[in-house]
């Protein structure tokens, strides 16, 4: 987690950065809290407990489950793996689709 936060700090070297995080233990650890105290321009924004609608990655997982896992055409594990690889290739070829799936305007949620 700390490596990821360091990467965020490098990518956005100036201004205030809001880091949206869920409430998992790794995100609430003492080390993470200390890191934020040492980097005050990066501010954590914790999602409420059990709020998958606010976690963009959940929409990506939903797309994956719909396109791959819950599709009845898979006769065996090999067919499922081919479908997973094809889905991954589709996402890699269409970054705009990924952005649409995971993007949330958090600013509109904060009053």
N, C-alpha and C positions, 0 to 999 in steps of 0.2 A: 504494500500500500504506500509506503513512504517513497519508494522509487517512482511510483505513479504521480504522487504529489510533486516530487522534484521535477518530473517531466512537465507537468502542468505549469509550474513556476518558470521553467525555461521557455516554454512555448509562448506564454503570455508574461513577458518580463516587466510590464508596466501596468499601473492602474489596479483597481480593485477587481478581484476575480472571485465569483461565487462558485464554490465547488459543491455540486448536488450529490448527496450521498444517502444511501439507505442506512438503516439502524443496525446493520450487522456488527458483530463483536469486533471485527477488524477495523471497522470505520470508527468505532467508539473507543478504541484502545488508548491507553495512557500515552503511548508513543505518538499516535496520531494527534491527540489533543495537544501534546507538547509541541509537535511540529507546527500546528496552527498558531500557537502562542508565539513561536519564533518567526513566523511568516505572517504578520498581521494583515497584509494586503490580500491574502487568500483567506476567504471566509467560508466555513462549512455551512451548508444548508441541508439539514436532515429532513428527509421525507417522513411523514407520519407513519407509525407502525401499520403494517399491512395496507399498503396503498399501491397495488400494482398498476393502477391507472396513471400514476404519477411517475412510474419508472419506465422510461422509454424502451429499455431492453426487453421488457415484458411483451411489448408489441412485436418485437423482432422474433422472440420465442414463439408467440402465437402464430405468426406467419410461417415459421419453420414447422410447427406442429401441424398446421393446416395443409401445407404443401407437401410435407414429407411423412410425418409420423402417422397421421390419421387418414392417410390415403390408402384405400383398400387394395390397390393394384400390386402391392409388394407381396410376392409369394414366398420370399425367404430373406434371410439376413443380407445376402449379397445384393438383392434388389433394393432393399432399404438403404444400404450403403451407397449404391449408385445414385439413388434419389438424393441422398444427403450431399454427395459430391456435386451433383448437378445444381442443387439449390445454392450451395456455396458459390459455385461458379457464376450463377445468375446474379447473386448479390455482389460479387466482386466486380462484375461487369457493369453494374448499375448503382454507383454510389448514391445517386439522387434517391433511389428507392430506399436505401438504408437510412439516409437522412430523414426521409418522410416518415419512416417507421419509428425511428427513435427520438425524433425532435419533439420537444415540449416547450412551450413558451412559459417558463416558470415565472417570469416577471408578471405575467397576467394573473398568477395565482396568489401573489403577495400584495397585500393592501398597504 
